[in-house]
Amino acid sequence: MSRETIITLDNAKDIVQWIDRPQTRYLNMNIINDVNVYDIYPSHSITLTPNTERFILVGKMSSSTSANIAVNFIISNQIHRKELKINKVDSTSENYELLRRLYAKQMLSELSAFPEKNKKRILDIGLKYLLVSNFTSILVLETLQQHIEHKICPHQSQLELESVQLLRTVAYKLVEFGLYNLVENIFRHIVNLRSDEPQSFRDLALLLQESNSETKNLIEISDLFKKVIFGEWDKRYSEIEVTTLHELNCFVFQFHQQQ
């Protein structure tokens, strides 16, 4: 019984009545029909807080058919059984992500009872479902400038809101910081957005060439350069083929020099 509860009660009679109230305990859950239901949380019997207005039981179901389950409680030393029919949630439902996060929160709630023992799982769940836990926090970044400052790749939806030219400017700046993986993500996104512009392929080829020489994809770099050289582009890009041919020759020469 908490100190706050005692303070809110007026006299000894109220306190005695509060203590004598029947406690409710979640006992377990049974699967009635032949359906694969697993990873149930709570995973063990728990005593419910007095005046609890709702009890949340979550789990996963691999079957496409409905699951018939029975939830068992103990109230005043008497077992009470509640049978329920659970339908599989459509992954396209507007509530699907909310249900996934609710499931993750219930997992975290149980794992957090022993945080050091479950540290890795808590971290994995927090990162996967974007939840705050004992070992994670949320950093809200609203602009590309803030992403640059914290050296974090913008989310796909954030990139789509920005102009391609601005994205290129940001990427060129990140190259100065040596953040090649981050720049590669941006340039690959630009290729998808502006496949009609040869500069999109040229930027990615030059970036891959400049990045770690031990892991760079030689075939992809060559193919990107050739895409620019042999592609059919708008006449305003008439000089880029010559420039890119020179860059391809330099790339091939440097490669043979390193062999």
VOMARDO-649215 format. One record per residue (C-alpha): x, y, z. Coordinates in nm, 4 decimals, decimal comma. Example, Ala and Ser with C-alpha at 12.3 -4.5 7.8 and 13.67 -1.06 7.14 Angstrom:
BEGIN
REC;xx;yy;zz
REC;1,2300;-0,4500;0,7800
REC;1,3670;-0,1060;0,7140
END
This chain:
BEGIN
REC;xx;yy;zz
REC;0,0000;0,0000;0,0000
REC;0,1568;0,3276;-0,1036
REC;0,1991;0,6391;0,1088
REC;-0,0139;0,8347;-0,1373
REC;-0,3007;0,5882;-0,0944
REC;-0,2884;0,6159;0,2831
REC;-0,2957;0,9964;0,2651
REC;-0,6056;0,9976;0,0440
REC;-0,8010;0,7771;0,2906
REC;-0,9768;0,9661;0,5722
REC;-0,9735;0,7187;0,8593
REC;-0,8680;0,3768;0,9799
REC;-1,1947;0,2184;0,8638
REC;-1,1277;0,3268;0,5059
REC;-0,7775;0,1843;0,5243
REC;-0,9030;-0,1513;0,6537
REC;-1,1669;-0,1651;0,3813
REC;-0,9062;-0,0858;0,1197
REC;-0,6807;-0,3650;0,2444
REC;-0,9681;-0,6149;0,2639
REC;-1,0851;-0,5539;-0,0913
REC;-1,0611;-0,8659;-0,3087
REC;-0,7496;-0,8683;-0,5250
REC;-0,7564;-0,9705;-0,8887
REC;-0,4783;-1,1806;-1,0293
REC;-0,4189;-1,2738;-1,3913
REC;-0,3470;-1,6445;-1,3889
REC;-0,2842;-1,7585;-1,7470
REC;-0,4234;-1,7874;-2,0981
REC;-0,5358;-2,1023;-2,2760
REC;-0,5712;-2,1563;-2,6496
REC;-0,8983;-2,3373;-2,7202
REC;-0,8744;-2,4097;-3,0921
REC;-0,5789;-2,5301;-3,2991
REC;-0,4159;-2,1937;-3,3713
REC;-0,0515;-2,0933;-3,3268
REC;-0,0517;-1,8121;-3,0688
REC;0,2843;-1,7308;-2,9125
REC;0,5009;-1,4653;-2,7379
REC;0,2243;-1,3801;-2,4921
REC;0,2683;-1,0872;-2,2532
REC;0,2306;-1,0900;-1,9573
REC;0,4172;-1,4177;-1,9822
REC;0,3444;-1,5107;-1,6198
REC;0,0835;-1,4638;-1,3502
REC;0,0572;-1,1094;-1,2096
REC;-0,1521;-0,9311;-0,9480
REC;-0,3496;-0,6437;-1,0963
REC;-0,3364;-0,3003;-0,9377
REC;-0,6531;-0,2168;-0,7398
REC;-0,9050;-0,0132;-0,9401
REC;-0,7462;-0,1306;-1,2638
REC;-0,9894;-0,0342;-1,5365
REC;-0,8417;-0,2546;-1,8062
REC;-0,6119;-0,5497;-1,8472
REC;-0,3939;-0,5740;-2,1579
REC;-0,2889;-0,9117;-2,2914
REC;-0,0842;-0,9166;-2,6138
REC;0,0657;-1,1834;-2,8330
REC;0,1403;-1,2943;-3,1867
REC;-0,0664;-1,5197;-3,4110
REC;0,0692;-1,6846;-3,7250
REC;-0,2570;-1,8414;-3,8395
REC;-0,4937;-1,6646;-4,0780
REC;-0,7943;-1,8037;-3,8917
REC;-0,9400;-1,6603;-3,5717
REC;-0,8086;-1,7750;-3,2348
REC;-1,0387;-1,8814;-2,9523
REC;-0,8694;-1,8163;-2,6196
REC;-0,9635;-1,8301;-2,2537
REC;-0,8181;-1,5788;-2,0074
REC;-0,8154;-1,6972;-1,6470
REC;-0,8246;-1,4717;-1,3407
REC;-0,8360;-1,5343;-0,9677
REC;-1,0719;-1,3054;-0,7753
REC;-1,1219;-1,3672;-0,4021
REC;-0,9662;-1,7127;-0,4377
REC;-1,2153;-1,8021;-0,7111
REC;-1,1084;-1,8763;-1,0680
REC;-1,2937;-1,6768;-1,3322
REC;-1,2647;-1,7690;-1,6974
REC;-1,3320;-1,5347;-1,9893
REC;-1,3467;-1,6798;-2,3399
REC;-1,2674;-1,4530;-2,6346
REC;-1,2445;-1,4772;-3,0110
REC;-0,9439;-1,2967;-3,1581
REC;-0,9292;-1,2124;-3,5279
REC;-0,6009;-1,1713;-3,7128
REC;-0,5241;-0,8051;-3,7804
REC;-0,4791;-0,7029;-4,1434
REC;-0,1319;-0,5526;-4,1909
REC;-0,2896;-0,2844;-4,4106
REC;-0,5240;-0,1725;-4,1334
REC;-0,4820;0,1853;-4,0139
REC;-0,4470;0,0548;-3,6558
REC;-0,1798;-0,2034;-3,7405
REC;0,1193;0,0116;-3,6398
REC;-0,0530;0,1195;-3,3183
REC;-0,1082;-0,2453;-3,2255
REC;0,2559;-0,3287;-3,2990
REC;0,3698;-0,0486;-3,0688
REC;0,1273;-0,1574;-2,7986
REC;0,2694;-0,5086;-2,8209
REC;0,6242;-0,3696;-2,7961
REC;0,5326;-0,1562;-2,4918
REC;0,3991;-0,4610;-2,3108
REC;0,7219;-0,6482;-2,3864
REC;0,9299;-0,3573;-2,2568
REC;0,7185;-0,3324;-1,9431
REC;0,7969;-0,6918;-1,8525
REC;1,1621;-0,6901;-1,9586
REC;1,2275;-0,3646;-1,7695
REC;1,1746;-0,5462;-1,4385
REC;1,5286;-0,6793;-1,4879
REC;1,6891;-0,4102;-1,7079
REC;2,0516;-0,5208;-1,6886
REC;1,9684;-0,8839;-1,7580
REC;1,7488;-0,7910;-2,0551
REC;1,9511;-0,4937;-2,1766
REC;2,0106;-0,6227;-2,5310
REC;1,6456;-0,7137;-2,5891
REC;1,5290;-0,3813;-2,4461
REC;1,7663;-0,1971;-2,6792
REC;1,6580;-0,3995;-2,9826
REC;1,2877;-0,3467;-2,9130
REC;1,3304;0,0246;-2,8433
REC;1,5168;0,0780;-3,1705
REC;1,2870;-0,1434;-3,3789
REC;0,9628;0,0142;-3,2588
REC;1,1021;0,3650;-3,1851
REC;1,0144;0,3502;-2,8154
REC;1,1811;0,5182;-2,5208
REC;1,3275;0,2695;-2,2736
REC;1,5856;0,2568;-1,9950
REC;1,8586;0,2477;-2,2583
REC;1,7137;0,4552;-2,5433
REC;1,5794;0,8046;-2,5977
REC;1,4179;0,9946;-2,8835
REC;1,5920;1,2706;-3,0778
REC;1,3522;1,4778;-3,2870
REC;1,5117;1,6188;-3,6047
REC;1,2910;1,8351;-3,8250
REC;1,5236;1,9746;-4,0913
REC;1,8063;1,8469;-4,3103
REC;2,0400;2,0908;-4,1366
REC;1,9680;1,9208;-3,8035
REC;2,0357;1,5805;-3,9610
REC;2,3713;1,7113;-4,0841
REC;2,4616;1,8464;-3,7396
REC;2,3894;1,5106;-3,5740
REC;2,5266;1,3050;-3,8653
REC;2,2036;1,1065;-3,9010
REC;2,0536;0,9986;-4,2317
REC;1,7140;1,1635;-4,2955
REC;1,4100;0,9377;-4,3147
REC;1,2743;0,8618;-4,6611
REC;0,9686;1,0825;-4,6033
REC;1,1940;1,3736;-4,5029
REC;1,3993;1,3374;-4,8211
REC;1,0876;1,3405;-5,0352
REC;0,9885;1,6795;-4,8961
REC;1,3136;1,8434;-5,0030
REC;1,4161;1,9571;-5,3511
REC;1,6705;1,7466;-5,5396
REC;1,9108;2,0370;-5,5707
REC;1,8989;2,0916;-5,1951
REC;1,9646;1,7233;-5,1401
REC;2,2688;1,7427;-5,3658
REC;2,3984;2,0453;-5,1754
REC;2,3585;1,8619;-4,8463
REC;2,5320;1,5527;-4,9858
REC;2,8286;1,7530;-5,1166
REC;2,8666;1,9061;-4,7694
REC;2,8541;1,5666;-4,6003
REC;3,1323;1,4415;-4,8282
REC;3,3579;1,7012;-4,6646
REC;3,2875;1,5314;-4,3306
REC;3,3741;1,1899;-4,4735
REC;3,0216;1,0561;-4,4131
REC;3,0225;0,8387;-4,7238
REC;2,7533;0,5922;-4,6129
REC;2,5150;0,8765;-4,5390
REC;2,5909;1,0456;-4,8709
REC;2,5465;0,7179;-5,0574
REC;2,1918;0,6858;-4,9200
REC;2,1095;1,0366;-5,0394
REC;2,2625;0,9899;-5,3863
REC;2,0809;0,6587;-5,4370
REC;1,7587;0,8325;-5,3441
REC;1,8328;1,1078;-5,5939
REC;1,8903;0,8445;-5,8654
REC;1,5371;0,7206;-5,8005
REC;1,3961;1,0734;-5,8056
REC;1,5902;1,2054;-6,1055
REC;1,6840;0,9165;-6,3316
REC;1,6347;1,1563;-6,6226
REC;1,9377;1,3602;-6,5122
REC;2,2867;1,2184;-6,5862
REC;2,4300;1,4070;-6,2882
REC;2,2404;1,1703;-6,0577
REC;2,4403;0,8708;-6,1832
REC;2,7668;1,0644;-6,2062
REC;2,7439;1,1817;-5,8436
REC;2,6888;0,8277;-5,7189
REC;2,9749;0,6889;-5,9294
REC;3,2205;0,9516;-5,8042
REC;3,1076;0,8977;-5,4453
REC;3,1583;0,5199;-5,4646
REC;3,4971;0,5768;-5,6212
REC;3,6043;0,8132;-5,3444
REC;3,4755;0,5963;-5,0588
REC;3,6546;0,3010;-4,9022
REC;3,8575;0,1395;-5,1799
REC;3,8487;-0,2026;-5,0135
REC;3,4706;-0,2336;-5,0350
REC;3,3766;-0,0295;-5,3405
REC;3,1820;-0,2017;-5,6135
REC;3,3993;-0,1746;-5,9240
REC;3,1339;-0,3064;-6,1617
REC;2,8669;-0,0706;-6,0313
REC;3,0995;0,2305;-6,0615
REC;3,1850;0,1401;-6,4199
REC;2,8176;0,0838;-6,5058
REC;2,7190;0,4199;-6,3574
REC;2,9827;0,6034;-6,5630
REC;2,8739;0,4161;-6,8788
REC;2,5117;0,5036;-6,8066
REC;2,6047;0,8703;-6,8331
REC;2,8310;0,8252;-7,1387
REC;2,5940;0,6162;-7,3505
REC;2,2601;0,7428;-7,2232
REC;2,0283;0,9668;-7,4220
REC;1,9962;1,2941;-7,2362
REC;1,8399;1,6316;-7,2865
REC;2,0581;1,8624;-7,4984
REC;2,1315;2,0837;-7,1976
REC;2,3561;1,7992;-7,0734
REC;2,5518;1,7801;-7,4014
REC;2,8977;1,8219;-7,2451
REC;2,8618;1,5815;-6,9540
REC;2,9430;1,2700;-7,1598
REC;3,2944;1,3994;-7,2399
REC;3,3626;1,4887;-6,8766
REC;3,2356;1,1525;-6,7549
REC;3,4423;0,9634;-7,0151
REC;3,7528;1,1329;-6,8788
REC;3,6513;1,0373;-6,5228
REC;3,5943;0,6763;-6,6286
REC;3,9386;0,6607;-6,7911
REC;4,0977;0,8013;-6,4733
REC;3,9091;0,5459;-6,2637
REC;4,0270;0,2551;-6,4822
REC;4,3849;0,3853;-6,4819
REC;4,3908;0,4225;-6,1016
REC;4,2466;0,0758;-6,0595
REC;4,5207;-0,0833;-6,2727
REC;4,7854;0,1199;-6,0909
REC;4,6720;-0,0301;-5,7595
REC;4,6945;-0,3888;-5,8887
END
